[in-house]
Amino acid sequence: MNSEPMVTKTLADGEPALWFEMRFNAPARVLWKHLTEPDKLKYWFPCQLEISPRPGAVVTFKFPGQRAMEGTVLEAEKPRLLAYTWDEEVLRWEIEDDDDGGSLLTLTNTLSEGQDLARTAAGWHLTLMGLDDYLNERPLGQDPALWDEYVARYEDQLG
């Protein structure tokens, strides 16, 4: 399964958000590990992420050469739901097993004011494709050359 995420502009709790949906060849319990375990996150997530999946726990985001940022776990229901803050944003990951042994991942990214929708959508698109590559033991397909192509696609799609 080498699918791409579906991306839609939406509202989450009355705030502007991007909604991503993508099918994976892994069950929810496997995807959960890839959302919560640092030794798996480091291969596909856009920065180093330290998270303990329990409500109220601190989430730490580290980009090389930058000061670490912190967020808070809002919800955690293994292996189906994980939500946490990242700066002014909220990331909500929902996982549902499907009938063929895979699962459906839905990511809702509540946006901060003035955030560039197209760049954010392109970033998560490439990140989710990287997760799919990692789960399927393919070389990571997060080709930086595709960045401009995806930004242009989402500028057209999202306005």
C-alpha positions in Angstrom: 0.0 0.0 0.0 1.8 3.1 -1.1 -1.1 5.6 -0.7 -1.1 9.3 -0.1 -2.9 11.2 2.7 -6.2 12.9 1.9 -6.1 16.5 3.2 -9.0 18.8 4.0 -9.3 22.2 5.5 -11.7 22.1 8.4 -12.6 23.4 11.9 -11.7 21.7 15.2 -13.4 23.1 18.3 -14.2 26.2 16.2 -10.5 26.8 15.2 -9.0 26.4 11.7 -7.5 23.0 11.2 -6.1 20.6 8.6 -7.5 17.1 8.6 -5.4 14.3 7.2 -6.6 10.7 6.6 -4.3 7.9 5.5 -4.5 4.1 5.4 -1.6 2.0 6.6 -0.7 -1.7 6.3 -0.2 -1.9 10.1 -2.7 -2.5 12.8 -3.5 0.3 15.4 -1.3 -1.3 18.1 1.8 -1.0 15.7 0.9 2.6 14.6 0.5 3.5 18.3 4.1 2.5 19.0 5.3 4.7 16.0 3.4 7.7 17.6 4.8 7.2 21.1 8.2 5.5 21.1 11.2 7.8 20.5 13.3 5.0 18.8 10.5 4.8 16.1 9.5 8.5 16.0 13.1 9.5 15.2 12.8 7.9 11.7 9.7 9.8 10.5 8.6 12.6 12.8 9.8 16.1 11.8 11.8 16.6 15.0 13.0 14.7 18.0 9.9 14.0 20.1 9.8 12.8 23.7 6.3 11.8 24.9 4.7 9.8 27.7 1.2 8.9 26.4 -0.8 9.9 29.5 -3.0 13.0 30.0 -1.1 15.9 31.5 2.4 14.6 30.6 4.9 17.0 29.1 5.8 16.5 25.4 9.3 17.8 24.4 10.0 18.8 20.8 13.7 19.2 19.8 15.0 20.6 16.5 18.8 20.5 16.0 20.4 23.7 17.1 17.3 25.2 18.6 15.9 25.4 22.1 13.5 22.6 23.0 9.8 23.4 23.0 7.2 21.8 25.3 3.6 20.7 24.9 1.1 18.8 27.0 -0.7 15.5 26.4 -4.4 16.3 26.3 -5.8 12.8 25.6 -4.3 9.3 25.4 -6.3 6.1 24.9 -3.9 3.3 23.8 -3.9 2.4 20.9 -6.7 4.6 19.4 -6.2 8.2 20.4 -3.3 10.6 21.2 -3.7 14.4 21.3 -1.1 17.0 22.5 -0.2 20.6 22.1 2.7 21.8 20.0 3.3 25.5 20.6 -0.1 27.0 19.8 -1.3 24.0 17.8 -3.0 20.8 18.8 -2.2 17.5 17.1 -4.9 14.8 17.4 -4.0 11.4 16.1 -6.9 8.8 15.9 -6.3 5.2 14.7 -9.0 2.7 13.7 -8.3 -0.9 12.7 -9.8 -1.9 9.4 -10.9 -5.3 8.1 -7.7 -6.2 6.2 -5.3 -6.1 9.2 -4.3 -2.4 8.5 -5.6 0.8 10.0 -6.8 4.2 9.2 -4.9 7.1 10.7 -6.6 10.5 11.1 -4.5 13.5 12.1 -6.2 16.8 12.9 -3.8 19.7 13.2 -5.4 22.7 14.8 -3.5 25.7 13.4 -2.1 28.8 15.0 -3.1 32.2 13.8 -1.4 33.2 10.5 0.0 29.7 9.9 0.7 28.9 6.2 -1.9 26.2 5.3 -0.1 25.0 2.2 3.3 24.7 3.9 1.8 22.9 6.9 -0.2 20.5 4.6 2.9 19.8 2.5 5.0 19.1 5.6 2.5 16.6 7.1 2.0 15.0 3.7 5.7 14.2 3.4 5.9 13.2 7.1 3.0 10.7 6.8 4.5 9.3 3.6 7.7 8.9 5.5 5.8 7.0 8.2 4.4 4.7 5.5 7.8 4.1 4.0 9.3 3.3 7.5 6.4 0.9 8.3 6.9 -0.9 5.0 10.7 -0.9 5.3 11.2 1.2 2.2 13.8 3.9 1.9 12.3 7.1 3.3 10.6 8.9 0.4 10.7 12.3 2.0 12.3 13.8 -1.1 13.0 17.5 -0.5 12.7 18.1 -4.2 9.0 17.4 -3.9 8.5 20.1 -1.3 7.7 22.9 -3.8 5.4 20.6 -5.7 3.3 19.8 -2.6 3.2 23.4 -1.4 1.9 24.4 -4.9 -0.7 21.6 -4.8 -2.0 22.6 -1.4 -2.0 26.4 -2.3 -4.4 25.4 -5.1 -6.4 23.0 -3.1 -6.7 24.9 0.2 -6.7 28.5 -1.1 
